[in-house]
Amino acid sequence: MATKRIAVLGGPRCGKTTLIQHLYVEMKIAGLNVGYALEYSTEYLKDKGMIETISEQYGIYLGQKKIEDELEVFDYALTDYATFVPYIYGRFMLGNKARSKKEIQILKDLYCLAIEDIQNYDMIVYVPREFGYIQDGVRWQDEDIAIQIDESILNFLKSENVNYVEVKGSTKERSKQILDLLDVEYEQAAQLVNEAK
């Protein structure tokens, strides 16, 4: 079967990574051939520091695409990002300030790549911010900015008429909602039950 790609989206520290790790374990227990890719920009931030230019978003796009393309050997591919998200962050970074010709061209390129790549995802999941915001020492955003990024992601999905599903609740509840949509029989592992308490 062709790889079924599932992207879990939301602003920083909303529980995306925890959710896809939980989903991954549940899908493995169900006997599915599944792999996952973590957000490339997190590693980029650890290695290079704060992202300061829109051209770096293009580099993040390329890094994210590479790790997602490596998941084509699996039946299911999970990611806590998507290759169209660098466009959203690029727009957010530029805000309302005057844009140079170079910035405009990069933004146009990222937009074209975003529109093309959206078609590659079989399911796009939006995770709302339900648990507050705790600094992790890697990301530069405070809670107000994180909320603005949440809104930017949602606005993009709506303005581009992208089909997505919103999942709410605990990690366990969010995971069950996604598995139900994928028609995967849900039998939570005892270890995960204990961790969720």
N, C-alpha and C positions, 0 to 999 in steps of 0.2 A: 504494500500500500504506500501511497505517497505520504511523506511526513506531514502530520497534522501539527501546525504551529500555533501555540497558545502564548499570547503576550499578556502579562499582568502589569497594569499601568497605575500610576499615582505619583504624587509628589514625594519628596524625600521623607523617609522615616514614617511611612504609612503602613508598613507591614508587608510589602511586596515580596521581599526576599524570604522572609519566614514562611509566607504562604506557598511560594513555589517549592521550597524545600519540603514542606509538609505534603504538598501534592505529589512531589516526586516519590517520596517514600510510599504513600498510599497506592500510587500507580504501579510501583515496583511490586508491592505486596499482591496487587491484583494480577500480576504476571505480565504486565505490559512492557514493551520495549520502549523505554523513555529516557531522555536525556535532558539536561537543563544548562542554560548559560546565564551566569550572573551578569549584572549590569557592568559593562566595560568601563563606564566613566568613573565608577568607584575606585577601580584599580588605577586608573589614570590620575585621579586626585591624590591617591596615596603616593604614587611615583613622582608626579610632576608638580603637585600643589594646585592652587586655585586656578580654575579655568577663567581666563581673562579676555580672550578674543573669540570672535565668532569663527575664525579659521580653525580654532581648536575643536569646535563642534563638528567640523568636517572630519577631522582626525578621529573623533569619537565615533562618528558614523561608520567609518571604515573599520575601526576596531570591533564595533558591535556586529557589523555585517559578517566579519570573518568568523567570530566565535559562533554566531547563529548558523552560518553556512556549514560549519563542522558538525552540526546536529542532524544533517540530512540522512545519516545512517540509522536514525531511530524512527520508529513509527510515530512517536509523540515528542515534540520539542517544546520545552517550557523556557520562558525568559521573563525576568522581572524588569524588562525594558523593551524597546522595539527600535528598529532602525529608523523609524520616522520621528522619534522623540528628539534627536538633536536639532531638527528644524524648530520644534516648539521651544526648546531651550534657547536656540539662537535668536528667535523673535523676542523672547522674554529678556534676554541679555541686552538687546539693542533698545528695548523700550520705546519711548517717544523721542529719543535724541535724533539729531540729524545723522544720516547715514552716509558714509563714504561710498564711492562707486564700487570699491572692492567689497565692502560689507553687503551692498545691495546684490552684487553678483553671487556672492557665497550664499546669501539667503535664498535667492532664486534657485540656485543649484540644489540646496538642501530641500526646498519645497518640491521641486520636480522629483527628486529621489524619494521623498516622503510619500507623494501621491502614487508613485510607481510601486513602492514597497508595501503599502497598506494591503494590497491585493494578496500578498504572500501569507497573511495571517488568517487562520481558520477561525480563531476565536480571540477577541480582544476583551479583556476584563479590566474594569476600572475599580480600584479599591479606594473608597472614601476614607478620610482621616477620622478615625473613631477613638484612637487611644492617646491623643495628645502628641507632644513632640519632645524628644530627648536628644540633645546634641551627642553625636557619636565621635567627635574629634576628627572626623574626616571631612564631612560636608560643611560648607561655609554658611548655608542658609539658616536664618532663625525661623521661628514658627510662623511669623507673619509672611515671610517670603515663601515658605513651604506651602502655605495656604494659597498664595497667589499662583504658585506653580500648579497646584491641584486644579485651580480654576482655568489656567491656560490650557492644560491637557484636555479638560472637559470641553472647553470652548472650541478647541481644534476638532475634536471628535464630532461635535454637533455641527459645526460650520461646514465640515467636509462630508457630512452625512455618512459617517462611519458607523457601522453596526457594532455595538458593544453591549456588554452586560455589566451591571454593577452588582458587586457582592458585598454583603454587610455581615457584621457579627464577629465572633471570635475567629481565630485562624481555623479551627476545626469546622465551624459553621460555614465559613467562606469556602473552604476546601470541598465540603460536601456539596455545596451549590454548584461548583464547577464540575465535579465528578458526575453529578446528576445530569448536567447539560451535555456532558460527553458520553452519557450512557455507560459509565463505568460503575460496576457494582462496588458499593462502598462498605468496607468492613475494616473499621479503624483498628490499627495495631494497639495492643495493650500498652506498649511503651509510650505511644503518642497520647493515649488517654491519660496516663499518669502525668505527662509533661503539660498537658492542657489544663490540669487542675491547679 
